[in-house]
């Protein structure tokens, strides 16, 4: 008899540690706490995958980009790792454009 023993495991403990490590990586802000808690509440079945994607986004993007993406997601009630990633990519592009424009048009001192 083949039996799935996944239902016997206590996966909440591992998810708790993943969530707390992400919270620390995101600066332990109130927005980060709300965002991660809502993801875990709304996407119970896929919380581990959601947290994994958020972790990848944190590794790839600068802190200022992550903060903007987090604020955007909280403001618009977008509690999804995919939306968070998309926002981070958008703000990363904006940051790169600002830096490129600044290098082409340096401010002159008065």
Secondary structure as UniProt FT lines:
FT   HELIX           6..8
FT   HELIX           12..25
FT   TURN            26..28
FT   HELIX           30..42
FT   TURN            44..46
FT   HELIX           47..60
FT   HELIX           63..75
FT   TURN            76..77
FT   HELIX           81..104
//
